[in-house]
Amino acid sequence: MMWIGIGILCILLISYLLGIKLQLKSIQKQLEQRLHNQSNIPVSLEFQEKTLRNLTITLNETLKREEELRVSQEIQEREFRDMITNISHDLRTPLTVMKGYLQLLENCDMEEKGREYLEIMFRHGTELEKRIQQFFEYSYWINEQQEVSMHFVNVTNLVTDTITDFIPVFEEKGITVELEDEKIQKGWGNEELIRRVLQNLLKNCLQYASKEMPVLIKVCTDEEGPQQNKVRVSVTNVLEEDSPIAIDRVFDRFYVGVEARNRSTGLGLSIVKILVEKMHGEVFAEKEGNIFCIGFLLPAKM
């Protein structure tokens, strides 16, 4: 009789453990469904065991709070984007009026000192206009939900054309630019977005590059490793002395290096990241000593 009792106890224990195991698998499956289907259905139990029930209650409460936090963050992000758009619009209207009056003032008789002041006002007005335009661009792309048109683009030619447009500006600063490419590289992307990305990268380079060494722009593909079958475009330059850059923050919105704080909104590289990711690519930034390398990767094959 004793052995029969032990046998029954073992059977009950095994059944209990199997029930626990099956219920844990069910919880795992429900969590995977929530993850993949973006569902907020609470986790449920078929096997009503006290410890599992308490675990499920705690788990559902945690998931609920995380969902509330996610919704709250989405609302704040949407409000922030709307605020950027509204601020940009509110600033653009009076700026246009101001520039109109400055142009009228330019035609008036004034002393040499007055014309010097007028030139300063024009210069700062133009700089302000550029910054407001960047706000517009940022708010547009961060709100744009449509898929961009994608096709194979001659990335090497795009890089060459964009560099050509920037050569006079680099020469004015006494900086030379060199393009290194092994052969014509084609990537899967959008021509206009790639051009915009390149322009922002070169503008960023102008803020930080030193005259010590040429700015090196390289277009290549990696045949092996994690970047296999991807077109890599990199811009490498020597930083000016005392140019601290937080490498892990360069693509954050509003982040600028200390010495560029009065010359930039810090949105240029944020726009780069948004545009590259819209083309299913990725951005990167590397720094070794005072050598700074920044760029992006696009699929070379689909």
C-alpha positions as CSV (number, residue, x, y, z in Angstrom):
1,M,0.0,0.0,0.0
2,M,2.8,2.4,0.9
3,W,4.4,1.9,-2.6
4,I,1.0,2.5,-4.2
5,G,0.7,5.7,-2.3
6,I,4.2,6.8,-3.3
7,G,3.4,5.9,-6.9
8,I,0.3,8.0,-6.8
9,L,2.2,10.9,-5.2
10,C,4.9,10.7,-7.9
11,I,2.3,10.7,-10.6
12,L,0.6,13.8,-9.1
13,L,4.0,15.5,-8.7
14,I,4.9,14.8,-12.3
15,S,1.5,16.0,-13.5
16,Y,1.9,19.2,-11.4
17,L,5.4,19.8,-12.9
18,L,4.1,19.2,-16.4
19,G,1.3,21.6,-15.8
20,I,3.7,24.2,-14.6
21,K,5.9,23.6,-17.6
22,L,3.0,23.8,-20.1
23,Q,1.7,27.0,-18.4
24,L,5.2,28.6,-18.6
25,K,5.3,27.7,-22.3
26,S,1.9,29.3,-22.7
27,I,3.1,32.5,-21.0
28,Q,6.1,32.6,-23.3
29,K,3.9,32.1,-26.4
30,Q,1.6,34.9,-25.3
31,L,4.5,37.3,-24.7
32,E,5.9,36.5,-28.1
33,Q,2.5,37.2,-29.7
34,R,2.4,40.5,-27.8
35,L,5.9,41.4,-29.1
36,H,5.3,40.5,-32.7
37,N,1.7,41.6,-33.1
38,Q,2.1,44.7,-30.9
39,S,-0.9,43.5,-28.9
40,N,-1.8,44.6,-25.4
41,I,-3.9,41.6,-24.5
42,P,-3.1,40.6,-20.9
43,V,-1.3,37.3,-20.2
44,S,-3.8,34.7,-19.1
45,L,-3.6,31.4,-17.2
46,E,-5.2,28.0,-17.7
47,F,-3.4,26.3,-14.8
48,Q,-4.5,28.2,-11.7
49,E,-1.4,27.7,-9.4
50,K,-1.0,30.4,-6.7
51,T,2.7,31.3,-7.5
52,L,2.0,31.4,-11.2
53,R,-1.1,33.5,-10.7
54,N,0.8,36.0,-8.6
55,L,3.6,36.1,-11.2
56,T,1.1,36.7,-14.0
57,I,-0.6,39.5,-12.1
58,T,2.8,41.2,-11.5
59,L,3.7,40.6,-15.2
60,N,0.5,42.1,-16.5
61,E,0.8,45.1,-14.2
62,T,4.4,45.7,-15.5
63,L,3.3,45.3,-19.1
64,K,0.4,47.7,-18.5
65,R,2.7,50.4,-17.0
66,E,5.2,50.0,-19.9
67,E,2.4,50.4,-22.4
68,E,1.2,53.5,-20.6
69,L,4.7,54.9,-20.6
70,R,5.1,54.1,-24.4
71,V,1.8,55.9,-25.2
72,S,2.9,58.8,-23.1
73,Q,6.2,59.0,-24.9
74,E,4.6,58.9,-28.3
75,I,2.2,61.7,-27.3
76,Q,5.2,63.8,-26.0
77,E,7.2,63.1,-29.2
78,R,4.2,64.0,-31.4
79,E,3.7,67.3,-29.4
80,F,7.4,68.0,-29.7
81,R,7.3,67.5,-33.5
82,D,4.3,69.8,-33.8
83,M,6.0,72.4,-31.6
84,I,9.1,72.4,-33.9
85,T,6.8,72.8,-37.0
86,N,4.9,75.7,-35.3
87,I,8.0,77.4,-34.1
88,S,9.6,77.2,-37.5
89,H,6.5,78.7,-39.1
90,D,6.2,81.5,-36.5
91,L,9.9,82.5,-37.0
92,R,9.9,82.3,-40.8
93,T,7.1,84.9,-41.3
94,P,8.7,87.8,-39.3
95,L,12.2,86.9,-40.7
96,T,10.9,87.3,-44.3
97,V,9.4,90.7,-43.4
98,M,12.7,91.7,-41.7
99,K,14.8,90.8,-44.8
100,G,12.4,92.8,-47.0
101,Y,12.9,95.9,-44.9
102,L,16.7,95.3,-44.9
103,Q,16.7,95.2,-48.7
104,L,14.7,98.5,-48.8
105,L,17.2,100.0,-46.3
106,E,20.1,98.9,-48.6
107,N,18.8,101.3,-51.2
108,C,18.8,104.3,-48.8
109,D,21.6,106.8,-48.4
110,M,23.7,106.0,-45.4
111,E,27.2,106.4,-44.1
112,E,29.9,103.7,-44.4
113,K,29.4,102.6,-40.8
114,G,25.7,102.2,-41.4
115,R,26.4,100.0,-44.4
116,E,28.8,97.9,-42.3
117,Y,26.1,97.4,-39.7
118,L,23.6,96.5,-42.5
119,E,26.0,93.9,-43.9
120,I,26.2,92.3,-40.4
121,M,22.4,92.3,-40.1
122,F,22.1,90.6,-43.6
123,R,24.7,88.0,-42.6
124,H,23.0,87.1,-39.4
125,G,19.6,87.1,-41.1
126,T,20.8,84.7,-43.7
127,E,22.2,82.4,-40.9
128,L,18.9,82.5,-39.0
129,E,17.1,81.7,-42.2
130,K,19.3,78.6,-42.7
131,R,18.6,77.4,-39.2
132,I,14.9,77.9,-39.5
133,Q,15.0,76.0,-42.8
134,Q,16.8,73.1,-41.0
135,F,14.0,73.1,-38.4
136,F,11.5,72.8,-41.3
137,E,13.4,70.0,-42.9
138,Y,13.7,68.1,-39.6
139,S,10.1,68.5,-38.7
140,Y,9.0,67.4,-42.2
141,W,11.1,64.2,-42.3
142,I,10.4,63.2,-38.8
143,N,6.6,63.4,-39.5
144,E,6.8,61.9,-43.0
145,Q,5.4,58.4,-42.8
146,Q,5.4,57.4,-46.5
147,E,8.0,55.1,-47.9
148,V,10.5,56.8,-50.1
149,S,11.1,55.8,-53.7
150,M,14.1,53.4,-53.9
151,H,16.2,52.3,-56.9
152,F,19.9,51.6,-57.7
153,V,21.8,54.9,-57.5
154,N,25.4,55.6,-58.8
155,V,26.7,56.6,-55.3
156,T,30.2,57.4,-56.6
157,N,28.9,60.0,-59.2
158,L,26.6,61.5,-56.5
159,V,29.5,61.9,-54.1
160,T,31.7,63.5,-56.9
161,D,29.0,66.0,-57.9
162,T,28.3,67.0,-54.3
163,I,32.0,67.5,-53.5
164,T,32.4,69.7,-56.6
165,D,29.6,72.0,-55.3
166,F,31.4,72.3,-52.0
167,I,35.0,72.8,-53.2
168,P,34.9,76.7,-53.3
169,V,33.7,76.7,-49.6
170,F,36.4,74.3,-48.5
171,E,39.0,76.3,-50.4
172,E,37.9,79.5,-48.7
173,K,38.7,77.8,-45.4
174,G,42.0,76.5,-46.8
175,I,41.0,72.8,-46.6
176,T,41.5,70.4,-49.5
177,V,39.3,67.5,-50.3
178,E,40.3,64.1,-51.7
179,L,38.0,61.4,-53.1
180,E,39.1,57.8,-52.8
181,D,37.0,55.2,-54.7
182,E,38.1,51.8,-56.0
183,K,35.4,51.6,-58.7
184,I,31.9,52.8,-59.5
185,Q,29.7,51.9,-56.6
186,K,25.9,51.5,-56.8
187,G,23.6,51.4,-53.8
188,W,19.9,50.9,-53.2
189,G,18.5,54.2,-52.1
190,N,17.0,57.5,-53.2
191,E,19.1,59.9,-55.2
192,E,17.7,63.1,-53.6
193,L,18.0,61.8,-50.1
194,I,21.6,60.6,-50.6
195,R,22.5,64.0,-52.0
196,R,21.0,65.7,-48.9
197,V,22.8,63.3,-46.6
198,L,26.1,64.1,-48.3
199,Q,25.5,67.8,-48.1
200,N,24.8,67.6,-44.4
201,L,28.0,65.5,-43.8
202,L,30.1,68.0,-45.7
203,K,28.6,71.0,-43.8
204,N,29.4,69.2,-40.6
205,C,32.9,68.6,-41.8
206,L,33.3,72.3,-42.5
207,Q,32.5,73.1,-38.8
208,Y,35.2,70.8,-37.4
209,A,37.9,70.1,-40.0
210,S,41.5,71.3,-39.5
211,K,43.8,72.5,-42.2
212,E,46.4,70.0,-41.2
213,M,45.3,67.2,-43.5
214,P,42.9,66.9,-46.5
215,V,39.4,65.7,-45.9
216,L,39.2,62.2,-47.2
217,I,36.0,60.9,-48.7
218,K,35.9,57.2,-49.5
219,V,33.3,55.2,-51.4
220,C,33.7,51.4,-51.2
221,T,32.0,48.1,-50.6
222,D,33.0,45.5,-48.0
223,E,33.1,41.9,-49.4
224,E,33.3,40.3,-46.0
225,G,32.2,40.8,-42.5
226,P,29.1,42.5,-41.0
227,Q,29.0,45.2,-43.7
228,Q,29.0,42.7,-46.6
229,N,27.1,43.8,-49.7
230,K,26.8,47.3,-48.4
231,V,28.1,50.6,-50.0
232,R,30.1,52.5,-47.4
233,V,30.5,56.3,-47.7
234,S,32.8,57.8,-45.2
235,V,34.1,61.4,-44.5
236,T,37.4,61.5,-42.6
237,N,39.1,64.6,-41.3
238,V,41.5,65.8,-38.7
239,L,39.7,67.8,-36.0
240,E,40.8,71.2,-34.9
241,E,42.5,71.4,-31.6
242,D,40.2,71.5,-28.6
243,S,37.3,69.9,-30.5
244,P,35.7,67.6,-27.9
245,I,33.1,65.4,-29.6
246,A,30.9,62.9,-27.8
247,I,31.0,60.2,-30.5
248,D,28.0,58.4,-29.1
249,R,25.9,61.6,-29.4
250,V,26.8,63.1,-32.7
251,F,23.5,61.9,-34.3
252,D,21.3,63.1,-31.4
253,R,19.1,66.1,-32.2
254,F,20.4,69.4,-31.0
255,Y,23.8,68.0,-30.1
256,V,26.7,70.2,-31.2
257,G,30.4,70.3,-30.3
258,V,31.3,73.1,-27.9
259,E,33.1,75.3,-30.5
260,A,30.2,75.0,-33.0
261,R,27.5,75.9,-30.5
262,N,27.0,79.4,-32.0
263,R,27.0,78.2,-35.6
264,S,24.7,75.2,-35.7
265,T,21.3,74.0,-34.6
266,G,22.7,70.5,-34.1
267,L,20.0,69.1,-36.4
268,G,22.1,68.4,-39.5
269,L,23.4,65.0,-38.4
270,S,20.0,64.1,-36.9
271,I,18.5,64.6,-40.4
272,V,21.3,62.4,-41.8
273,K,20.3,59.6,-39.5
274,I,16.6,60.0,-40.3
275,L,17.1,60.0,-44.1
276,V,19.6,57.1,-44.1
277,E,17.2,55.0,-42.0
278,K,14.4,55.8,-44.4
279,M,16.5,54.2,-47.1
280,H,17.0,51.1,-44.8
281,G,20.7,52.0,-44.3
282,E,22.7,52.8,-41.1
283,V,24.9,55.6,-39.9
284,F,28.2,55.4,-38.1
285,A,30.8,57.7,-36.4
286,E,34.3,56.8,-35.3
287,K,37.0,58.7,-33.6
288,E,40.6,57.8,-32.9
289,G,42.8,60.5,-31.4
290,N,41.9,63.6,-33.4
291,I,40.9,61.6,-36.5
292,F,37.1,61.8,-37.0
293,C,35.3,59.5,-39.4
294,I,31.5,59.7,-40.1
295,G,29.4,58.2,-42.8
296,F,26.6,55.8,-43.8
297,L,26.0,52.4,-45.3
298,L,23.4,51.5,-47.9
299,P,22.4,48.1,-49.3
300,A,24.4,47.3,-52.4
301,K,22.1,44.3,-53.3
302,M,18.5,43.6,-52.6
